Amino acid sequence: MTEQKKSPEISIIVPVYKVEKYLNECIDSILAQTFTDFELILVDDG
């Protein structure tokens, strides 16, 4: 039987432009949330 992959409930889109200084803090903050059914999309030069 083929296992069906479930899509994440939400997508978090983070535009990344001249924020190298804050990027680790931003990602750590998102990953520290109690809600875990999400995908994280970082858009370079967004």
C-alpha distance matrix in Angstrom:
0.0 3.8 6.4 9.4 12.7 15.4 18.8 21.8 24.1 27.1 28.3 31.5 33.5 36.4 38.9 40.4 43.9 46.6 45.1 44.4 46.6 44.4 40.9 40.0 41.3 39.4 36.0 36.8 37.7 34.5 32.4 34.5 33.5 31.8 29.4 26.6 24.1 25.8 25.9 29.2 30.6 33.9 35.9 38.4 41.8 40.6
3.8 0.0 3.8 6.3 9.4 12.5 15.7 18.8 21.3 24.1 25.1 28.2 30.0 32.9 35.4 36.8 40.3 43.1 41.6 41.0 43.3 41.2 37.6 36.9 38.3 36.3 32.9 33.9 34.9 31.6 29.6 32.1 31.1 29.7 27.2 24.1 21.5 22.8 22.6 25.9 27.1 30.3 32.2 34.7 38.1 36.9
6.4 3.8 0.0 3.8 6.4 9.3 12.7 15.5 18.1 21.0 22.1 25.2 27.2 30.1 32.7 34.2 37.8 40.5 38.8 38.3 40.4 38.1 34.6 33.8 35.1 33.0 29.7 30.6 31.4 28.1 26.1 28.4 27.4 26.0 23.4 20.4 17.9 19.4 19.5 22.9 24.4 27.7 29.8 32.5 35.9 34.6
9.4 6.3 3.8 0.0 3.8 6.3 9.5 12.7 15.1 17.9 19.1 22.4 24.4 27.5 30.1 31.9 35.5 38.3 36.7 36.5 38.7 36.3 32.9 32.4 33.5 31.1 28.0 29.2 29.7 26.3 24.7 27.1 25.8 24.5 21.6 18.8 15.8 17.0 17.1 20.6 21.9 25.5 27.4 30.3 33.5 31.9
12.7 9.4 6.4 3.8 0.0 3.8 6.5 9.4 12.3 14.8 15.7 18.9 20.9 23.9 26.5 28.2 31.8 34.6 33.0 32.8 35.0 32.5 29.1 28.6 29.8 27.4 24.3 25.5 26.1 22.6 21.1 23.7 22.5 21.6 18.7 15.7 12.7 13.5 13.4 16.8 18.3 21.8 23.8 26.8 30.0 28.4
15.4 12.5 9.3 6.3 3.8 0.0 3.8 6.5 8.8 11.7 13.2 16.5 18.9 22.1 25.0 27.0 30.7 33.6 31.7 31.8 33.8 31.0 27.8 27.5 28.2 25.6 22.8 24.0 24.1 20.5 19.4 21.7 20.0 19.0 15.8 13.2 9.8 10.9 11.6 15.3 17.1 20.8 22.9 26.2 29.3 27.3
18.8 15.7 12.7 9.5 6.5 3.8 0.0 3.8 6.4 8.6 9.7 13.2 15.4 18.8 21.6 23.8 27.4 30.4 28.7 29.1 31.1 28.3 25.2 25.3 25.9 23.1 20.5 22.1 22.0 18.3 17.7 20.4 18.6 18.1 14.7 12.3 8.7 8.6 8.8 12.4 13.9 17.7 19.6 23.0 25.9 23.7
21.8 18.8 15.5 12.7 9.4 6.5 3.8 0.0 3.8 5.5 7.1 10.2 13.0 16.2 19.3 21.6 25.3 28.1 26.0 26.5 28.3 25.3 22.3 22.3 22.6 19.8 17.3 18.8 18.4 14.7 14.3 16.8 14.9 14.6 11.1 8.9 5.3 4.9 6.1 9.8 11.9 15.7 18.0 21.5 24.4 22.1
24.1 21.3 18.1 15.1 12.3 8.8 6.4 3.8 0.0 3.8 7.1 10.2 13.3 16.6 19.9 22.5 26.1 28.9 26.7 27.7 29.1 25.8 23.3 23.5 23.2 20.1 18.3 19.6 18.5 14.8 15.1 17.0 14.3 13.7 10.0 9.1 5.6 5.7 8.2 11.4 13.6 17.2 19.4 23.0 25.5 22.8
27.1 24.1 21.0 17.9 14.8 11.7 8.6 5.5 3.8 0.0 3.8 6.6 9.7 13.0 16.3 19.0 22.6 25.4 23.3 24.5 26.0 22.7 20.2 20.8 20.5 17.2 15.7 17.5 16.2 12.5 13.5 15.7 13.1 13.6 10.0 9.5 6.9 4.9 6.6 8.9 10.8 14.1 16.2 19.9 22.1 19.3
28.3 25.1 22.1 19.1 15.7 13.2 9.7 7.1 7.1 3.8 0.0 3.8 6.3 9.7 12.8 15.5 19.1 22.0 20.2 21.4 23.2 20.1 17.5 18.5 18.5 15.1 13.6 16.0 15.1 11.5 12.8 15.6 13.7 15.1 11.9 10.9 8.9 5.5 4.9 6.1 7.2 10.5 12.4 16.1 18.4 15.7
31.5 28.2 25.2 22.4 18.9 16.5 13.2 10.2 10.2 6.6 3.8 0.0 3.8 6.5 10.0 12.6 16.1 18.8 16.7 18.1 19.6 16.5 14.0 15.3 15.1 11.5 10.5 13.2 12.1 8.7 10.9 13.6 12.1 14.3 11.9 11.3 10.6 7.0 6.2 4.9 6.0 8.4 10.6 14.1 16.2 13.5
33.5 30.0 27.2 24.4 20.9 18.9 15.4 13.0 13.3 9.7 6.3 3.8 0.0 3.8 6.5 9.5 12.9 15.9 14.4 16.1 18.1 15.3 12.9 14.9 15.2 11.6 11.0 14.4 13.7 10.8 13.2 16.1 15.2 17.8 15.6 14.9 14.1 10.4 8.5 6.2 4.8 6.0 7.2 10.8 12.6 9.8
36.4 32.9 30.1 27.5 23.9 22.1 18.8 16.2 16.6 13.0 9.7 6.5 3.8 0.0 3.8 6.2 9.6 12.4 10.6 12.4 14.4 11.8 9.5 12.1 12.4 8.9 9.1 12.7 12.2 10.3 12.9 15.6 15.4 18.6 17.1 16.5 16.5 12.9 11.0 7.7 6.2 4.9 6.1 8.8 10.4 8.0
38.9 35.4 32.7 30.1 26.5 25.0 21.6 19.3 19.9 16.3 12.8 10.0 6.5 3.8 0.0 3.8 6.5 9.8 9.1 11.4 13.8 12.0 10.1 13.4 14.2 11.1 11.8 15.5 15.2 13.8 16.4 19.1 19.1 22.3 20.9 20.3 20.2 16.5 14.2 10.9 8.5 6.0 4.8 6.5 6.9 4.4
40.4 36.8 34.2 31.9 28.2 27.0 23.8 21.6 22.5 19.0 15.5 12.6 9.5 6.2 3.8 0.0 3.8 6.7 6.2 8.0 10.8 9.8 7.9 11.4 12.8 10.5 11.2 14.8 15.3 14.5 16.7 19.4 20.1 23.6 22.6 21.7 22.1 18.4 15.9 12.3 10.0 6.5 5.6 4.9 5.5 5.4
43.9 40.3 37.8 35.5 31.8 30.7 27.4 25.3 26.1 22.6 19.1 16.1 12.9 9.6 6.5 3.8 0.0 3.8 5.5 7.8 10.6 10.6 9.8 13.5 14.8 13.0 14.3 17.6 18.1 17.8 20.1 22.5 23.4 26.9 26.1 25.4 25.8 22.2 19.7 16.1 13.7 10.1 8.4 6.4 4.7 5.9
46.6 43.1 40.5 38.3 34.6 33.6 30.4 28.1 28.9 25.4 22.0 18.8 15.9 12.4 9.8 6.7 3.8 0.0 3.8 5.9 8.0 9.1 9.4 12.9 14.1 13.3 15.0 17.8 18.4 18.9 21.1 23.1 24.4 28.2 27.8 27.2 28.1 24.6 22.3 18.6 16.6 12.9 11.8 9.5 8.0 9.7
45.1 41.6 38.8 36.7 33.0 31.7 28.7 26.0 26.7 23.3 20.2 16.7 14.4 10.6 9.1 6.2 5.5 3.8 0.0 3.8 5.3 5.4 5.9 9.5 10.4 9.6 11.7 14.2 14.8 15.5 17.8 19.6 21.0 24.7 24.7 24.3 25.4 22.2 20.2 16.5 15.1 11.7 11.7 10.3 9.9 10.7
44.4 41.0 38.3 36.5 32.8 31.8 29.1 26.5 27.7 24.5 21.4 18.1 16.1 12.4 11.4 8.0 7.8 5.9 3.8 0.0 3.8 5.5 5.2 7.7 9.8 10.0 11.3 13.4 14.9 15.9 17.4 19.2 21.3 25.0 25.2 24.3 25.8 22.7 20.5 16.8 15.7 12.2 12.8 10.9 11.4 12.9
46.6 43.3 40.4 38.7 35.0 33.8 31.1 28.3 29.1 26.0 23.2 19.6 18.1 14.4 13.8 10.8 10.6 8.0 5.3 3.8 0.0 3.8 6.0 7.6 8.4 9.8 11.8 13.0 14.2 16.0 17.6 18.7 21.0 24.7 25.4 25.0 26.9 24.1 22.4 18.7 18.2 15.0 15.9 14.4 14.7 15.8
44.4 41.2 38.1 36.3 32.5 31.0 28.3 25.3 25.8 22.7 20.1 16.5 15.3 11.8 12.0 9.8 10.6 9.1 5.4 5.5 3.8 0.0 3.8 5.8 5.4 6.2 8.8 10.1 10.7 12.5 14.5 15.5 17.4 21.2 21.8 21.7 23.6 20.9 19.6 16.0 15.9 13.2 14.6 14.0 14.7 14.9
40.9 37.6 34.6 32.9 29.1 27.8 25.2 22.3 23.3 20.2 17.5 14.0 12.9 9.5 10.1 7.9 9.8 9.4 5.9 5.2 6.0 3.8 0.0 3.8 5.5 5.0 6.2 8.5 9.8 10.7 12.3 14.1 16.1 19.8 20.0 19.4 21.0 18.1 16.4 12.8 12.6 9.9 11.8 11.4 13.0 13.2
40.0 36.9 33.8 32.4 28.6 27.5 25.3 22.3 23.5 20.8 18.5 15.3 14.9 12.1 13.4 11.4 13.5 12.9 9.5 7.7 7.6 5.8 3.8 0.0 3.8 5.4 5.3 6.0 8.4 10.0 10.5 12.0 14.7 18.2 19.0 18.2 20.3 18.0 16.6 13.3 14.1 11.9 14.6 14.4 16.4 16.7
41.3 38.3 35.1 33.5 29.8 28.2 25.9 22.6 23.2 20.5 18.5 15.1 15.2 12.4 14.2 12.8 14.8 14.1 10.4 9.8 8.4 5.4 5.5 3.8 0.0 3.8 5.6 5.1 6.0 8.7 9.9 10.4 12.8 16.5 17.7 17.6 20.1 18.0 17.3 14.2 15.4 13.7 16.3 16.6 18.2 17.9
39.4 36.3 33.0 31.1 27.4 25.6 23.1 19.8 20.1 17.2 15.1 11.5 11.6 8.9 11.1 10.5 13.0 13.3 9.6 10.0 9.8 6.2 5.0 5.4 3.8 0.0 3.8 5.5 5.2 6.4 8.8 10.0 11.5 15.3 15.7 15.7 17.7 15.1 14.4 11.2 12.3 10.8 13.4 14.4 16.0 15.1
36.0 32.9 29.7 28.0 24.3 22.8 20.5 17.3 18.3 15.7 13.6 10.5 11.0 9.1 11.8 11.2 14.3 15.0 11.7 11.3 11.8 8.8 6.2 5.3 5.6 3.8 0.0 3.8 5.4 5.1 6.2 8.6 10.4 13.9 14.1 13.3 15.3 12.8 11.8 8.7 10.4 9.5 12.8 14.0 16.5 15.7
36.8 33.9 30.6 29.2 25.5 24.0 22.1 18.8 19.6 17.5 16.0 13.2 14.4 12.7 15.5 14.8 17.6 17.8 14.2 13.4 13.0 10.1 8.5 6.0 5.1 5.5 3.8 0.0 3.8 5.5 5.1 6.1 9.0 12.3 13.6 13.0 15.8 14.2 13.9 11.5 13.8 13.2 16.6 17.7 20.1 19.4
37.7 34.9 31.4 29.7 26.1 24.1 22.0 18.4 18.5 16.2 15.1 12.1 13.7 12.2 15.2 15.3 18.1 18.4 14.8 14.9 14.2 10.7 9.8 8.4 6.0 5.2 5.4 3.8 0.0 3.8 5.5 5.2 6.9 10.6 11.9 12.3 15.1 13.6 14.0 11.9 14.3 14.0 17.2 18.8 20.8 19.5
34.5 31.6 28.1 26.3 22.6 20.5 18.3 14.7 14.8 12.5 11.5 8.7 10.8 10.3 13.8 14.5 17.8 18.9 15.5 15.9 16.0 12.5 10.7 10.0 8.7 6.4 5.1 5.5 3.8 0.0 3.8 5.4 5.7 9.3 9.4 9.4 11.7 9.9 10.4 8.5 11.3 11.9 15.2 17.4 19.7 18.1
32.4 29.6 26.1 24.7 21.1 19.4 17.7 14.3 15.1 13.5 12.8 10.9 13.2 12.9 16.4 16.7 20.1 21.1 17.8 17.4 17.6 14.5 12.3 10.5 9.9 8.8 6.2 5.1 5.5 3.8 0.0 3.8 5.5 8.3 8.9 7.9 10.8 9.7 10.3 9.1 12.4 13.3 17.0 19.0 21.7 20.5
34.5 32.1 28.4 27.1 23.7 21.7 20.4 16.8 17.0 15.7 15.6 13.6 16.1 15.6 19.1 19.4 22.5 23.1 19.6 19.2 18.7 15.5 14.1 12.0 10.4 10.0 8.6 6.1 5.2 5.4 3.8 0.0 3.8 6.5 8.7 9.0 12.5 12.2 13.6 12.6 15.9 16.7 20.3 22.2 24.7 23.3
33.5 31.1 27.4 25.8 22.5 20.0 18.6 14.9 14.3 13.1 13.7 12.1 15.2 15.4 19.1 20.1 23.4 24.4 21.0 21.3 21.0 17.4 16.1 14.7 12.8 11.5 10.4 9.0 6.9 5.7 5.5 3.8 0.0 3.8 5.5 7.0 10.3 10.4 12.6 12.3 15.8 17.1 20.5 22.9 25.3 23.4
31.8 29.7 26.0 24.5 21.6 19.0 18.1 14.6 13.7 13.6 15.1 14.3 17.8 18.6 22.3 23.6 26.9 28.2 24.7 25.0 24.7 21.2 19.8 18.2 16.5 15.3 13.9 12.3 10.6 9.3 8.3 6.5 3.8 0.0 3.8 6.1 9.5 10.9 13.8 14.5 18.2 20.0 23.4 26.1 28.6 26.6
29.4 27.2 23.4 21.6 18.7 15.8 14.7 11.1 10.0 10.0 11.9 11.9 15.6 17.1 20.9 22.6 26.1 27.8 24.7 25.2 25.4 21.8 20.0 19.0 17.7 15.7 14.1 13.6 11.9 9.4 8.9 8.7 5.5 3.8 0.0 3.8 6.1 7.7 11.1 12.5 16.0 18.4 21.7 24.7 27.2 24.9
26.6 24.1 20.4 18.8 15.7 13.2 12.3 8.9 9.1 9.5 10.9 11.3 14.9 16.5 20.3 21.7 25.4 27.2 24.3 24.3 25.0 21.7 19.4 18.2 17.6 15.7 13.3 13.0 12.3 9.4 7.9 9.0 7.0 6.1 3.8 0.0 3.8 5.7 8.7 10.5 14.2 16.9 20.2 23.2 26.1 24.1
24.1 21.5 17.9 15.8 12.7 9.8 8.7 5.3 5.6 6.9 8.9 10.6 14.1 16.5 20.2 22.1 25.8 28.1 25.4 25.8 26.9 23.6 21.0 20.3 20.1 17.7 15.3 15.8 15.1 11.7 10.8 12.5 10.3 9.5 6.1 3.8 0.0 3.8 7.2 10.1 13.4 16.6 19.7 22.9 25.8 23.6
25.8 22.8 19.4 17.0 13.5 10.9 8.6 4.9 5.7 4.9 5.5 7.0 10.4 12.9 16.5 18.4 22.2 24.6 22.2 22.7 24.1 20.9 18.1 18.0 18.0 15.1 12.8 14.2 13.6 9.9 9.7 12.2 10.4 10.9 7.7 5.7 3.8 0.0 3.8 6.6 9.7 13.0 15.9 19.2 22.1 19.8
25.9 22.6 19.5 17.1 13.4 11.6 8.8 6.1 8.2 6.6 4.9 6.2 8.5 11.0 14.2 15.9 19.7 22.3 20.2 20.5 22.4 19.6 16.4 16.6 17.3 14.4 11.8 13.9 14.0 10.4 10.3 13.6 12.6 13.8 11.1 8.7 7.2 3.8 0.0 3.8 6.5 10.0 12.8 16.1 19.1 17.2
29.2 25.9 22.9 20.6 16.8 15.3 12.4 9.8 11.4 8.9 6.1 4.9 6.2 7.7 10.9 12.3 16.1 18.6 16.5 16.8 18.7 16.0 12.8 13.3 14.2 11.2 8.7 11.5 11.9 8.5 9.1 12.6 12.3 14.5 12.5 10.5 10.1 6.6 3.8 0.0 3.8 6.6 9.9 12.9 15.9 14.2
30.6 27.1 24.4 21.9 18.3 17.1 13.9 11.9 13.6 10.8 7.2 6.0 4.8 6.2 8.5 10.0 13.7 16.6 15.1 15.7 18.2 15.9 12.6 14.1 15.4 12.3 10.4 13.8 14.3 11.3 12.4 15.9 15.8 18.2 16.0 14.2 13.4 9.7 6.5 3.8 0.0 3.8 6.4 9.6 12.7 11.0
33.9 30.3 27.7 25.5 21.8 20.8 17.7 15.7 17.2 14.1 10.5 8.4 6.0 4.9 6.0 6.5 10.1 12.9 11.7 12.2 15.0 13.2 9.9 11.9 13.7 10.8 9.5 13.2 14.0 11.9 13.3 16.7 17.1 20.0 18.4 16.9 16.6 13.0 10.0 6.6 3.8 0.0 3.8 6.3 9.5 8.4
35.9 32.2 29.8 27.4 23.8 22.9 19.6 18.0 19.4 16.2 12.4 10.6 7.2 6.1 4.8 5.6 8.4 11.8 11.7 12.8 15.9 14.6 11.8 14.6 16.3 13.4 12.8 16.6 17.2 15.2 17.0 20.3 20.5 23.4 21.7 20.2 19.7 15.9 12.8 9.9 6.4 3.8 0.0 3.8 6.4 5.2
38.4 34.7 32.5 30.3 26.8 26.2 23.0 21.5 23.0 19.9 16.1 14.1 10.8 8.8 6.5 4.9 6.4 9.5 10.3 10.9 14.4 14.0 11.4 14.4 16.6 14.4 14.0 17.7 18.8 17.4 19.0 22.2 22.9 26.1 24.7 23.2 22.9 19.2 16.1 12.9 9.6 6.3 3.8 0.0 3.8 5.3
41.8 38.1 35.9 33.5 30.0 29.3 25.9 24.4 25.5 22.1 18.4 16.2 12.6 10.4 6.9 5.5 4.7 8.0 9.9 11.4 14.7 14.7 13.0 16.4 18.2 16.0 16.5 20.1 20.8 19.7 21.7 24.7 25.3 28.6 27.2 26.1 25.8 22.1 19.1 15.9 12.7 9.5 6.4 3.8 0.0 3.8
40.6 36.9 34.6 31.9 28.4 27.3 23.7 22.1 22.8 19.3 15.7 13.5 9.8 8.0 4.4 5.4 5.9 9.7 10.7 12.9 15.8 14.9 13.2 16.7 17.9 15.1 15.7 19.4 19.5 18.1 20.5 23.3 23.4 26.6 24.9 24.1 23.6 19.8 17.2 14.2 11.0 8.4 5.2 5.3 3.8 0.0
